[in-house]
Amino acid sequence: MATNSAFPALHFHCQWTTVERSIRTAVERAYKINPILLCKIAGYPLTCIPTASEFIEIIASYILHPSQPQTAPRHLIIL
């Protein structure tokens, strides 16, 4: 489990696997439909589709700090 999907699953009375799949689907669609916008939201170039946890980090950081430029997570290597 890449993210802790148990809490939303319990809240909405569904399986944690359903929550995981929905997150992965959102990540894939966001990257496929508008990768440039996703890179702008992230604040750094994305060389591949972000993982579910990276995507959540990108979105949460953008929501919490919309006016601040984001920095690449330390575990990503940007060429």
C-alpha positions as a Markdown table, in Angstrom:
| # | Residue | x | y | z |
|---|---|---|---|---|
| 1 | Met | 0.0 | 0.0 | 0.0 |
| 2 | Ala | 1.8 | 3.2 | -1.2 |
| 3 | Thr | -0.4 | 5.4 | 0.8 |
| 4 | Asn | -2.5 | 4.8 | 3.9 |
| 5 | Ser | -5.8 | 4.2 | 2.1 |
| 6 | Ala | -7.4 | 2.5 | 5.1 |
| 7 | Phe | -8.8 | 5.7 | 6.6 |
| 8 | Pro | -10.6 | 7.0 | 3.5 |
| 9 | Ala | -11.8 | 3.4 | 2.8 |
| 10 | Leu | -13.3 | 3.0 | 6.3 |
| 11 | His | -14.9 | 6.5 | 6.1 |
| 12 | Phe | -16.5 | 5.8 | 2.7 |
| 13 | His | -17.3 | 2.1 | 3.4 |
| 14 | Cys | -15.2 | 0.7 | 0.6 |
| 15 | Gln | -12.1 | -1.5 | 0.1 |
| 16 | Trp | -8.7 | 0.1 | 0.5 |
| 17 | Thr | -7.8 | -1.4 | -2.9 |
| 18 | Thr | -10.6 | 0.7 | -4.5 |
| 19 | Val | -9.1 | 3.9 | -3.0 |
| 20 | Glu | -5.6 | 2.9 | -4.2 |
| 21 | Arg | -6.8 | 2.3 | -7.7 |
| 22 | Ser | -8.7 | 5.5 | -7.8 |
| 23 | Ile | -5.6 | 7.5 | -6.8 |
| 24 | Arg | -3.5 | 5.7 | -9.4 |
| 25 | Thr | -6.2 | 6.4 | -12.1 |
| 26 | Ala | -6.2 | 10.1 | -11.1 |
| 27 | Val | -2.4 | 10.3 | -11.4 |
| 28 | Glu | -2.3 | 8.6 | -14.8 |
| 29 | Arg | -5.1 | 10.8 | -16.2 |
| 30 | Ala | -3.5 | 14.0 | -14.8 |
| 31 | Tyr | -0.2 | 13.1 | -16.4 |
| 32 | Lys | -1.7 | 11.9 | -19.6 |
| 33 | Ile | -4.1 | 14.8 | -20.2 |
| 34 | Asn | -1.9 | 17.7 | -19.1 |
| 35 | Pro | 1.7 | 16.9 | -18.0 |
| 36 | Ile | 2.8 | 20.5 | -18.5 |
| 37 | Leu | 0.2 | 21.7 | -15.9 |
| 38 | Leu | 1.2 | 18.9 | -13.5 |
| 39 | Cys | 4.8 | 20.0 | -13.8 |
| 40 | Lys | 3.8 | 23.6 | -13.1 |
| 41 | Ile | 1.8 | 22.5 | -10.0 |
| 42 | Ala | 4.8 | 20.4 | -8.9 |
| 43 | Gly | 7.2 | 23.2 | -9.5 |
| 44 | Tyr | 9.8 | 21.0 | -11.1 |
| 45 | Pro | 10.1 | 18.8 | -14.3 |
| 46 | Leu | 8.5 | 15.4 | -14.0 |
| 47 | Thr | 10.5 | 12.8 | -16.0 |
| 48 | Cys | 7.9 | 10.1 | -15.5 |
| 49 | Ile | 4.4 | 9.6 | -14.1 |
| 50 | Pro | 4.6 | 10.3 | -10.3 |
| 51 | Thr | 3.8 | 7.6 | -7.8 |
| 52 | Ala | 0.5 | 7.8 | -5.9 |
| 53 | Ser | 2.4 | 9.2 | -2.8 |
| 54 | Glu | 4.4 | 11.7 | -4.9 |
| 55 | Phe | 1.2 | 12.9 | -6.5 |
| 56 | Ile | -0.5 | 13.4 | -3.1 |
| 57 | Glu | 2.6 | 15.3 | -2.0 |
| 58 | Ile | 2.5 | 17.5 | -5.1 |
| 59 | Ile | -1.2 | 18.3 | -4.7 |
| 60 | Ala | -1.1 | 18.8 | -0.9 |
| 61 | Ser | 1.9 | 21.1 | -1.2 |
| 62 | Tyr | 0.3 | 23.1 | -3.9 |
| 63 | Ile | -2.9 | 23.5 | -1.9 |
| 64 | Leu | -1.1 | 24.4 | 1.3 |
| 65 | His | 1.4 | 26.8 | -0.4 |
| 66 | Pro | -0.1 | 27.9 | -3.7 |
| 67 | Ser | 2.1 | 31.1 | -4.0 |
| 68 | Gln | 5.4 | 29.4 | -3.2 |
| 69 | Pro | 7.4 | 27.6 | -5.9 |
| 70 | Gln | 7.7 | 23.9 | -5.0 |
| 71 | Thr | 11.0 | 22.1 | -4.9 |
| 72 | Ala | 11.8 | 18.6 | -6.1 |
| 73 | Pro | 11.6 | 15.9 | -3.5 |
| 74 | Arg | 15.1 | 14.8 | -2.4 |
| 75 | His | 14.6 | 11.2 | -3.6 |
| 76 | Leu | 14.0 | 12.3 | -7.2 |
| 77 | Ile | 16.9 | 12.8 | -9.5 |
| 78 | Ile | 16.3 | 15.6 | -12.0 |
| 79 | Leu | 18.4 | 15.7 | -15.1 |
